[in-house]
Amino acid sequence: MSQPVDSCSSHLPVMVEEVIRYLNIQPGQTIVDGTLGGGGHSRALAHLVGNRGRVIGLDRDPSAIARAEQQLTGLPVLVAQASYCELPEILNEIKCQGVDGVLLDLGFSSDQLGDPDRGFSFSSDGPLDLRFDSTSGKPAWQLINQLSENHIADLIYEFGEERFSRRIARRIVAQRKSQPLHTARELAELVRSCVPRSKKSTIDAATRTFQALRIFVNDELGRLDKALRILPQCLLPGGTLAIISFHSLEDRKVKRAFREHAQLEIVTKKPVVPTTAERETNPRSRSAKLRVARRNVDDNKSVQSRTL
Ligand SMILES: C[S@@+](CC[C@H](N)C(=O)[O-])C[C@H]1O[C@@H](n2cnc3c(N)ncnc32)[C@H](O)[C@@H]1O
C-alpha cells in the first residue's frame, strides 16, 4: 500500500542562484526541470518564466510527483512522472518544438533519504529498496540475495569505486545462506565490518556500496548516457543544458559529453561549485558540481568547424 505523502519537502535545492544565472531565464521561456525532487528549483524557475512561460517538471518517483503537484499549485509548472530520457516523447505529446533550457540535478533527494521505507538511509530498518520508482524493477534487497558473488563484487567496484568490493560481496553471500539481508541497516553494518576504518575519511564506510547499488538498481549511468545524447536535440538553438552531479562517475560523463557532442558549446570550462556559505548551511551540497553547455545557434557551422 502506498504511504501518504508529506506535502512539505525537506530538500534544499543546490546552487539555485548559479542555476538561474547560467540558464539566463527570461519571462515567457519554457524550461525543463528533469529531476523535480522536492520542487525547489522548479519553484524558482517558475517565478522567473512567469505566467507566459512554463516549467516542465519530471521525476521518476511517484511520491515526488504527488508532493510537487500539491506544492506547486498556482505556478506555471507542468508535472509528469517520467524519466528525463523520455523528454523527446513528452515534448512531442505537448507539441513543443524545443525548450530554452534543461536542468538535471542528479542523484536522490532529502525526501527520499528521509523515508524509512525506501532504504536510502544507512540507519533505516525499512527494506533496502533504493529505487526511485518503486513500481518498476527489483528492489536492491532482492538483487543482493539473488546475484552471483562476482556480479555483486563487480557492480560495487564499478559503480562505487570500492576497493573492498570482493570482501563485501563474499560477506553478503555468506550471510544470505543463513539469513537473507533485508534492511538498509543490516547492509550498512555488514559493509562497515568489511572496510577498515580510515583516519583520513569522514564519510561512512557504507557510502560507496549504497551508491553502487542505487546506481545499479536505477540504471542511473545508462539513463545519463542516453540523456546526454538526446537532450541537446530538445533545446532550441542557443538553449542551455545545466547538469549538477554529485560524484565523479557522473561528472566525468557530463564533462566528456559536453566536449564531444557536436551540437554543444561548453559554457563552464571548469565546474561551478557551491559557495562556502552554501556548503556550510547545506552540507549535502559539498560534492555538487554544475556544468553548463549551450546548443549551437548554428548547428551546421559548428559541425563543420569541429571537423576541420
Ligand atoms: C537531487 S534530487 C532533485 C532535487 C530538486 N532539484 C529540488 O530542487 O528539490 C534528484 C531527483 O531526481 C530524480 N531522478 C533520478 N533519476 C531520474 C531520471 N532518470 N529521470 C527523472 N528523475 C530522476 C530522483 O527521483 C530525485 O527526486
The ligand as an SDF file (V2000), in Angstrom:
LIG
                    3D

 27 29  0  0  0  0  0  0  0  0999 V2000
   18.7000   15.7430   -6.1590 C   0  0  0  0  0  0  0  0  0  0  0  0
   17.0110   15.3620   -6.3930 S   0  0  0  0  0  0  0  0  0  0  0  0
   16.4060   16.8150   -7.2100 C   0  0  0  0  0  0  0  0  0  0  0  0
   16.0590   17.9070   -6.2570 C   0  0  0  0  0  0  0  0  0  0  0  0
   15.3610   19.0940   -6.9190 C   0  0  0  0  0  0  0  0  0  0  0  0
   16.2150   19.7630   -7.8600 N   0  0  0  0  0  0  0  0  0  0  0  0
   14.8450   20.0750   -5.8900 C   0  0  0  0  0  0  0  0  0  0  0  0
   15.0840   21.2820   -6.0420 O   0  0  0  0  0  0  0  0  0  0  0  0
   14.1860   19.6600   -4.9290 O   0  0  0  0  0  0  0  0  0  0  0  0
   17.0550   14.2180   -7.7200 C   0  0  0  0  0  0  0  0  0  0  0  0
   15.7030   13.7080   -8.1650 C   0  0  0  0  0  0  0  0  0  0  0  0
   15.8950   13.1240   -9.4370 O   0  0  0  0  0  0  0  0  0  0  0  0
   15.0240   12.0400   -9.5810 C   0  0  0  0  0  0  0  0  0  0  0  0
   15.5650   11.2040  -10.6670 N   0  0  0  0  0  0  0  0  0  0  0  0
   16.6330   10.3920  -10.6530 C   0  0  0  0  0  0  0  0  0  0  0  0
   16.8340    9.8400  -11.8570 N   0  0  0  0  0  0  0  0  0  0  0  0
   15.8650   10.3360  -12.6760 C   0  0  0  0  0  0  0  0  0  0  0  0
   15.5390   10.1610  -14.0570 C   0  0  0  0  0  0  0  0  0  0  0  0
   16.2380    9.3500  -14.8510 N   0  0  0  0  0  0  0  0  0  0  0  0
   14.5010   10.8720  -14.5640 N   0  0  0  0  0  0  0  0  0  0  0  0
   13.7680   11.7130  -13.7660 C   0  0  0  0  0  0  0  0  0  0  0  0
   14.0220   11.8840  -12.4500 N   0  0  0  0  0  0  0  0  0  0  0  0
   15.0650   11.2210  -11.9040 C   0  0  0  0  0  0  0  0  0  0  0  0
   15.0180   11.3960   -8.2090 C   0  0  0  0  0  0  0  0  0  0  0  0
   13.8530   10.6210   -8.0320 O   0  0  0  0  0  0  0  0  0  0  0  0
   15.0730   12.6360   -7.2960 C   0  0  0  0  0  0  0  0  0  0  0  0
   13.7750   13.0210   -6.9330 O   0  0  0  0  0  0  0  0  0  0  0  0
  1  2  1  0
  2  3  1  0
  2 10  1  0
  3  4  1  0
  4  5  1  0
  5  6  1  0
  5  7  1  0
  7  8  2  0
  7  9  1  0
 10 11  1  0
 11 12  1  0
 11 26  1  0
 12 13  1  0
 13 14  1  0
 13 24  1  0
 14 15  1  0
 14 23  1  0
 15 16  2  0
 16 17  1  0
 17 18  1  0
 17 23  2  0
 18 19  1  0
 18 20  2  0
 20 21  1  0
 21 22  2  0
 22 23  1  0
 24 25  1  0
 24 26  1  0
 26 27  1  0
M  CHG  2   2   1   9  -1
M  END
$$$$
